Amino acid sequence: MEYYSDYSDSDPDANDGPELFEADDRSVNREDRKPYRILKESEIRLHMEDDIKDVSAVLSVSEVEASVILRNYNWSVNRVYDAWFSDESDVRGRVGLLENCMAVDRFVSKFVDCGVCFESCRRDRIKSAACDHPYCVECWSGYIEACVGNGSGCLTMRCPEPSCSAAVGDDMINALASEEAKDKYYHYLFRSYIENSKTRKWCPAPNCGYAFEFVGGDGGSEITCLCSHKFCWNCNQNAHRPVDCETVVKWVAKSGTENANWVLVHTKPCPKCKRNIEKNMGCMHMTCRPPCNHQFCWMCMKDWFNHGNCNRYEDKKDTQLREEAKKELEKYNHYFERYSANEVSQRKATEAMKEIETNHIVTLSDIQGEPETRLNFLIDAWKQIIECRRVLKWTYAYGYYLPPHQRPMRQLFEYLQGEAESGLERLHSCAEREVQQFLVADQRSEEFIPFRVKLIGLTEVTRNFFENLVRAIEDGLSDVASEGCSSVVGSQEAGVDSQGSGVESKRRNITALDGCSQSAGRGIKRRK
């Protein structure tokens, strides 16, 4: 497993020229490997209509009936076909498509009694589902509105007669529901096409109307929407590579656990009212808050007025419990502070990218005389920074759960994490600080093209390193999965201590990002 990019210090001419400018092409190739496709609202409606028409044609049923069948089988065309051709009668009974039903026309009288309000109504004011239960249009309208008001369950609406299972189809909704009820009904129907499917999902970002359909492949479970939101297909949470969904759940829950640990470490319960009290001054004389007002000794927890000089140690069991909680809290704080810092940096980078897109691109285009399309390398750099901050953030959750006894693995992980941080800081500094001189310049600068080359190079180098880092962690840092991996923990024949010098051996085998950026820098000079 290699963690370095194509750049190398050993041959300064090896990557001269076009290499730095091929990053965009490689990015396009990565996009082509995505295991999902993005669906806009118009495409979703088209897919839904096509599925209804296909089922209608194959099963020789109306499109209204096909729609009823599909929504009862979570819009899975294959499941519908399998069930229908295995037992058509069972499917009809399950979804409410009754056969050989009598119609309202059987009534000879000009007036028919409504089954709900019992009013005698003209025959043209009486409607029925695929059964012989007559109801007036007013009662139908009220019934449909009540069902729609209860939520998406209206999509499996049945005849108002309690003993009847006849389905109420879209044709009756169109004919009998109010405009407001129809809008809500078709909103639920449209949403159900995505929400009830196992191969389709909505983007979970607020106010985003895009959906995704899983088409298979090896691209992993991470989804990137056109709205720029990234999430995990499996758990629907924000994207969290390189850690798995289980680690995310544990890490999020850990926050509440460590709050309890903090209370255990820094407080003691009042002996009288049992309310937790924090000691914030030096003396041992404690007074509980009103209305308790109990006074006691912090050391022995006895009544303050009835005890002498306290020379008693805390109970050994309690002391050990507090010490363990303190160590666990210190460990958690170490990782959480760094997790949180990268989360803040990720958020600020997102804001900075918006500023680049809306203002800086136009400013640089005017000053440097470059078309805006040739300045997209700045946006690409900031997108990479945002992505790397997200990855780096989750590496701290990964590090927290690394078993302490797996020292070689921890050493390799911490070294790679440190290299990733260093490389990201170089990219972040270049994109954030070095660009400033060109934003305030009065005229076109000859240094802008070298800056462009450098930033593109750093972006690609950082992307490669982080992609390799993510794959390495997802593979369980397999280089050190066994003691026999000499490329990571060092060669025993060479006298390398697997517990001490293994990281030094790996450090020599990994091309650091610093060397990569120096190589990019030499390429800049040759282009002047």
C-alpha positions in Angstrom: 0.0 0.0 0.0 1.4 3.4 -1.0 0.3 6.7 0.4 2.3 9.1 -1.8 1.2 10.9 -4.9 2.8 10.8 -8.4 5.1 13.8 -7.5 8.6 12.9 -6.4 11.7 14.7 -5.2 14.0 12.1 -6.7 13.4 13.2 -10.3 12.7 16.9 -10.7 11.8 16.5 -14.4 9.6 13.5 -14.0 6.3 15.4 -13.6 7.1 18.6 -15.4 4.4 20.2 -17.5 1.0 18.8 -18.2 0.8 16.6 -15.0 -0.4 19.5 -12.9 -3.1 20.4 -15.3 -4.6 16.9 -15.7 -6.3 17.0 -12.3 -9.7 18.1 -13.8 -9.7 15.1 -16.2 -9.0 12.7 -13.4 -11.8 14.3 -11.3 -14.2 13.6 -14.2 -13.2 10.0 -14.3 -13.9 9.7 -10.6 -17.4 11.1 -11.2 -18.0 8.5 -13.8 -17.5 5.7 -11.3 -20.3 6.9 -9.0 -22.7 4.0 -8.0 -25.7 6.3 -8.1 -27.4 8.8 -10.4 -29.1 12.0 -9.4 -32.7 12.5 -10.2 -34.4 15.9 -10.6 -38.1 16.4 -9.9 -39.0 16.1 -13.6 -37.0 12.9 -14.0 -38.7 11.4 -10.9 -42.1 12.1 -12.3 -41.1 10.6 -15.6 -39.7 7.5 -14.0 -42.9 7.1 -12.0 -45.2 7.5 -15.0 -43.1 5.0 -17.0 -43.3 2.4 -14.2 -47.1 2.8 -14.0 -47.4 2.4 -17.8 -45.1 -0.6 -17.9 -47.0 -2.4 -15.2 -50.4 -1.5 -16.8 -49.3 -3.0 -20.1 -47.7 -6.2 -18.7 -50.6 -7.0 -16.3 -53.4 -5.8 -18.6 -54.8 -3.5 -15.9 -55.7 0.2 -16.0 -53.1 2.8 -15.1 -55.1 3.6 -12.0 -55.0 0.0 -10.9 -51.3 -0.2 -11.8 -50.6 2.8 -9.5 -52.5 1.1 -6.7 -50.5 -2.1 -7.0 -47.1 -0.4 -7.3 -47.5 1.8 -4.2 -48.5 -1.3 -2.2 -45.3 -3.0 -3.3 -43.1 0.0 -2.6 -42.8 0.9 -6.3 -40.8 -2.2 -7.0 -41.8 -3.3 -10.5 -40.0 -6.7 -10.2 -41.7 -7.5 -6.9 -45.1 -6.7 -8.5 -44.4 -9.0 -11.5 -43.2 -11.8 -9.2 -46.2 -11.6 -6.9 -48.8 -11.1 -9.7 -47.7 -14.1 -11.8 -47.4 -16.2 -8.7 -50.8 -15.5 -7.3 -52.9 -12.8 -9.0 -55.9 -13.3 -6.6 -53.7 -12.8 -3.6 -52.3 -9.6 -5.0 -55.8 -8.3 -5.8 -57.0 -9.0 -2.3 -53.9 -7.5 -0.7 -54.1 -4.2 -2.6 -58.0 -3.9 -2.8 -58.6 -4.5 -6.5 -61.9 -6.5 -6.4 -63.1 -8.6 -9.2 -66.6 -9.0 -10.5 -67.9 -6.1 -8.4 -71.4 -4.7 -8.8 -71.7 -1.1 -9.8 -74.0 1.7 -8.6 -75.9 1.4 -11.9 -77.7 -1.6 -10.3 -80.0 0.9 -8.5 -83.2 1.3 -10.5 -84.5 4.2 -8.5 -83.6 7.8 -9.4 -82.6 8.4 -5.8 -80.1 6.4 -3.7 -79.5 6.7 0.0 -75.9 7.7 1.0 -74.2 5.2 3.2 -72.7 7.9 5.5 -75.2 10.8 5.8 -78.3 8.6 4.9 -79.6 11.4 2.7 -81.5 10.4 -0.4 -79.5 11.7 -3.4 -79.9 11.7 -7.1 -78.0 8.8 -8.8 -75.6 11.2 -10.5 -74.6 12.5 -7.0 -73.7 9.0 -5.8 -70.3 7.5 -6.3 -68.7 4.2 -5.5 -65.2 2.6 -5.5 -64.8 -0.8 -7.1 -67.6 -2.1 -5.0 -71.4 -1.5 -4.5 -71.2 0.9 -1.5 -72.9 4.2 -2.5 -71.9 7.5 -1.0 -72.8 11.0 -2.0 -70.1 13.3 -3.5 -70.1 15.5 -0.4 -69.4 12.6 1.9 -66.7 11.3 -0.4 -65.0 14.7 -0.5 -65.1 14.9 3.3 -63.8 11.4 3.7 -60.9 11.9 1.2 -60.0 15.2 2.9 -59.9 13.5 6.3 -57.7 10.7 5.0 -55.3 13.1 3.3 -55.2 15.1 6.5 -53.9 12.1 8.4 -50.7 11.9 6.2 -49.3 9.5 3.7 -51.5 6.7 4.8 -54.1 8.1 2.3 -52.1 6.4 -0.4 -53.7 3.1 0.7 -57.2 4.6 1.1 -60.1 2.1 1.1 -63.8 2.3 0.8 -65.5 4.0 3.8 -67.5 0.9 4.5 -65.5 -0.7 7.5 -65.9 -4.3 6.1 -64.9 -3.3 2.6 -61.3 -3.5 1.3 -61.9 -1.9 -2.1 -59.1 0.6 -3.0 -59.8 4.2 -3.8 -57.9 5.0 -6.9 -56.5 8.2 -8.4 -59.5 8.6 -10.6 -61.8 9.1 -7.6 -59.3 11.5 -6.0 -59.4 13.6 -9.2 -63.2 13.6 -9.4 -64.1 14.0 -5.8 -61.4 15.7 -3.8 -60.9 19.4 -3.3 -58.0 21.1 -5.0 -56.2 21.4 -1.6 -56.7 17.8 -0.8 -55.6 16.8 -4.3 -52.4 18.8 -4.0 -51.5 17.1 -0.7 -52.4 13.6 -2.1 -50.2 13.9 -5.1 -47.4 15.4 -3.0 -47.5 12.2 -0.8 -47.7 10.0 -4.0 -44.7 11.7 -5.5 -42.7 11.5 -2.3 -43.6 7.8 -1.8 -41.9 6.9 -5.1 -38.6 7.7 -3.5 -39.3 7.2 0.2 -40.8 3.7 -0.1 -38.1 2.4 -2.5 -35.0 0.5 -1.3 -33.0 1.8 -4.3 -33.9 5.5 -4.2 -33.5 8.2 -1.5 -34.0 11.9 -1.1 -31.1 14.2 -0.3 -31.5 14.8 3.4 -30.3 18.5 3.2 -33.0 21.0 4.1 -35.1 22.3 1.2 -33.3 20.1 -1.4 -35.5 18.5 -4.0 -32.9 16.1 -5.5 -33.1 12.3 -5.2 -30.7 9.5 -5.9 -31.0 6.1 -7.4 -28.5 3.4 -6.5 -27.3 1.7 -9.7 -24.5 -0.4 -8.3 -20.7 -0.3 -8.5 -17.7 0.0 -6.3 -18.0 3.7 -5.4 -18.9 3.2 -1.8 -21.9 4.5 0.1 -21.0 8.2 0.1 -23.3 10.4 -1.9 -22.6 14.0 -3.1 -25.7 16.0 -4.1 -25.8 18.8 -6.6 -26.6 21.1 -3.6 -23.1 20.2 -2.3 -24.5 18.2 0.6 -22.7 14.9 1.2 -24.3 12.1 3.1 -24.0 8.3 3.8 -26.4 6.1 1.8 -26.6 3.5 4.6 -27.4 5.7 7.6 -28.5 9.0 6.0 -26.2 10.9 8.2 -23.6 13.4 7.0 -20.8 11.8 5.1 -18.4 10.2 7.6 -15.7 8.3 5.7 -13.3 6.8 6.7 -15.3 5.6 9.8 -18.3 3.2 9.5 -21.8 4.0 10.6 -21.5 2.1 13.8 -18.5 4.2 14.9 -20.5 7.4 14.1 -23.4 6.3 16.3 -20.9 5.5 19.2 -19.1 8.8 18.7 -22.3 10.8 18.8 -23.6 9.0 21.8 -20.2 9.4 23.5 -20.9 13.1 24.0 -23.6 12.3 26.5 -21.5 9.7 28.2 -18.6 12.0 28.7 -20.9 14.7 30.2 -21.8 12.1 32.8 -18.1 11.3 33.3 -17.4 15.0 33.8 -20.1 15.1 36.5 -18.5 12.1 38.2 -15.0 13.5 38.1 -15.8 17.1 39.2 -18.8 16.8 41.5 -20.0 14.9 44.6 -23.6 14.4 45.7 -24.9 16.4 48.7 -25.2 13.8 51.6 -28.7 15.2 52.4 -30.5 16.1 49.1 -28.2 14.1 46.8 -27.9 17.0 44.3 -24.5 17.1 42.6 -22.2 19.9 43.8 -19.0 21.2 42.2 -16.2 22.3 44.4 -15.1 25.7 43.1 -13.0 27.1 46.1 -10.1 25.8 48.1 -11.6 25.0 51.5 -13.3 21.8 52.4 -16.3 23.5 54.0 -19.2 23.0 51.6 -22.7 24.5 51.8 -25.5 23.1 49.5 -27.8 25.5 47.7 -31.1 26.5 49.2 -33.5 25.2 50.2 -31.2 22.4 51.4 -28.4 24.5 52.9 -26.7 21.4 54.3 -23.1 22.0 55.4 -20.6 19.1 55.1 -16.9 18.3 54.6 -15.9 17.7 51.0 -13.3 15.1 52.0 -15.3 12.8 54.3 -18.8 14.0 53.4 -19.8 14.1 57.1 -21.8 16.9 58.7 -19.4 19.9 59.1 -20.4 20.7 62.7 -20.0 17.1 64.1 -16.6 16.0 62.7 -13.1 16.8 63.7 -10.0 17.3 61.5 -10.6 15.1 58.5 -7.8 12.8 57.7 -9.8 10.1 56.0 -9.2 8.9 52.4 -12.1 8.4 50.1 -13.3 4.9 49.6 -10.9 3.0 47.4 -13.6 1.9 45.1 -15.0 5.4 44.6 -11.5 6.8 44.2 -10.6 4.2 41.5 -13.9 4.9 39.7 -13.2 8.7 39.7 -9.6 8.2 38.4 -10.8 5.9 35.6 -13.5 8.4 34.6 -10.9 11.2 34.7 -8.5 9.4 32.4 -11.3 8.5 30.0 -12.5 12.1 30.0 -9.0 13.4 29.3 -8.7 11.0 26.4 -12.0 11.9 25.0 -11.3 15.7 25.3 -8.1 15.2 23.4 -9.8 13.7 20.4 -13.0 15.7 20.6 -11.2 19.1 20.7 -9.5 18.2 17.4 -12.6 16.8 15.9 -14.4 20.0 16.8 -11.6 22.2 15.5 -11.7 20.6 12.1 -15.5 20.8 12.0 -15.3 24.5 12.6 -12.6 24.8 9.9 -14.8 22.8 7.5 -17.7 25.2 8.1 -15.5 28.3 7.6 -14.1 26.8 4.5 -17.6 26.3 3.1 -18.3 30.0 3.8 -15.0 31.0 2.1 -15.9 29.0 -1.0 -19.2 30.8 -1.3 -17.3 34.1 -1.1 -14.9 32.9 -3.8 -17.8 31.8 -6.1 -19.8 35.0 -5.7 -17.1 37.7 -5.5 -13.5 36.7 -5.8 -13.8 34.9 -9.2 -15.2 38.1 -10.8 -12.6 40.3 -9.1 -9.7 38.1 -10.2 -11.1 37.8 -13.7 -11.1 41.6 -14.1 -7.7 42.2 -12.5 -5.8 39.2 -14.1 -7.5 39.3 -17.4 -8.5 35.6 -17.2 -11.8 34.2 -18.2 -13.8 33.0 -15.2 -13.8 29.4 -16.4 -10.0 29.3 -16.0 -10.3 30.4 -12.4 -12.3 27.3 -11.4 -9.1 25.9 -9.9 -9.8 28.1 -6.9 -13.2 26.5 -6.3 -11.7 23.1 -6.8 -9.1 23.8 -4.2 -11.7 25.0 -1.7 -13.9 22.0 -2.4 -10.9 19.8 -1.6 -10.2 21.7 1.6 -13.8 21.2 2.7 -13.6 17.5 1.9 -10.3 17.0 3.7 -11.5 18.8 6.8 -14.4 16.5 6.9 -12.2 13.4 6.5 -9.7 14.7 9.0 -12.5 15.4 11.5 -13.6 11.8 11.4 -10.1 10.4 11.7 -10.1 11.6 15.3 -13.2 9.5 16.0 -11.3 6.6 14.4 -8.2 7.3 16.5 -10.3 7.4 19.7 -11.6 3.8 19.2 -8.2 2.3 18.1 -7.3 -0.4 20.6 -4.4 0.8 22.8 -2.6 -2.6 22.6 -2.3 -2.3 18.8 0.7 0.0 19.0 2.2 -0.5 15.5 -1.2 0.3 13.9 -1.6 3.3 16.1 1.9 4.6 15.3 1.2 4.3 11.6 -2.2 5.9 11.9 -0.9 8.9 13.9 2.0 9.4 11.5 -0.3 9.3 8.4 -2.8 11.6 10.2 0.0 14.1 11.0 1.2 14.0 7.3 -2.4 14.6 6.2 -2.8 17.6 8.5 0.5 19.1 7.3 -0.4 18.7 3.7 -3.9 20.1 4.2 -2.5 23.2 6.0 -0.2 23.9 3.1 -3.1 23.7 0.7 -5.4 25.8 3.0 -2.7 28.5 3.4 -2.1 28.7 -0.3 -5.8 29.0 -1.1 -6.6 31.4 1.7 -3.5 33.6 2.1 -1.5 33.6 -1.1 -4.4 34.5 -3.2 -4.9 37.8 -1.3 -2.1 39.6 -3.1 -3.9 39.1 -6.4 -7.2 40.3 -5.1 -5.8 43.7 -4.1 -3.5 44.1 -7.1 -3.9 47.1 -9.3 -2.9 45.3 -12.5 -2.2 41.8 -13.9 0.6 40.0 -12.1 3.1 37.7 -13.7 3.1 35.7 -10.5 -0.5 34.6 -10.9 0.2 31.8 -13.4 2.9 30.2 -11.1 0.4 30.6 -8.2 -2.3 28.8 -10.3 0.1 26.0 -11.1 1.1 25.6 -7.5 -2.4 25.6 -6.2 -3.5 23.0 -8.8 -0.6 20.9 -7.8 -1.2 21.1 -4.1 -4.9 20.3 -4.7 -4.1 17.2 -6.6 -1.4 16.0 -4.2 -3.6 16.5 -1.2 -6.5 14.8 -2.9 -4.4 11.7 -3.7 -3.0 11.5 -0.2 -6.4 11.8 1.5 -7.9 9.2 -0.9 -5.2 6.8 0.0 -5.5 7.6 3.7 -9.3 6.9 3.6 -8.8 3.6 1.7 -6.0 2.6 4.2 -8.3 3.2 7.2 -11.3 1.5 5.6 -9.0 -1.5 5.0 -8.1 -1.5 8.7 -4.5 -0.3 8.1 -3.8 -3.8 6.6 -0.1 -3.0 6.3 0.2 -3.6 10.0 -2.5 -6.2 10.4 0.2 -8.8 11.0 3.6 -8.6 12.6 5.1 -9.9 9.4 4.6 -6.8 7.4 8.1 -5.4 7.3 7.2 -2.4 5.1 5.4 -0.9 8.0 6.7 -2.1 11.2 10.3 -2.5 10.0 12.4 -5.5 9.1 13.4 -7.7 11.9 16.4 -8.8 9.9 17.6 -5.3 9.8 17.3 -5.0 13.5 14.3 -2.7 13.5 12.2 -2.7 16.6 8.6 -3.2 15.6 7.4 -1.3 18.6 9.7 1.7 18.3 11.3 2.3 15.0 8.6 1.0 12.7 7.2 4.4 12.1 10.6 5.7 11.1 10.8 2.8 8.6 7.4 3.7 7.2 8.3 7.4 7.1 11.2 6.7 4.8 8.9 4.7 2.5 6.2 7.5 2.3 6.8 10.5 0.1 5.8 13.4 2.3 3.6 16.2 0.9 6.3 18.7 1.6 8.4 17.0 -1.1 5.5 17.0 -3.4 4.9 20.7 -3.1 8.6 21.3 -3.6 8.4 19.3 -6.8 5.4 21.4 -7.9 7.4 24.5 -7.0 10.3 23.5 -9.3 7.7 23.0 -12.1 6.6 26.6 -11.5 10.1 28.0 -12.0 10.5 26.1 -15.2 7.3 27.6 -16.6 8.5 31.2 -16.0 
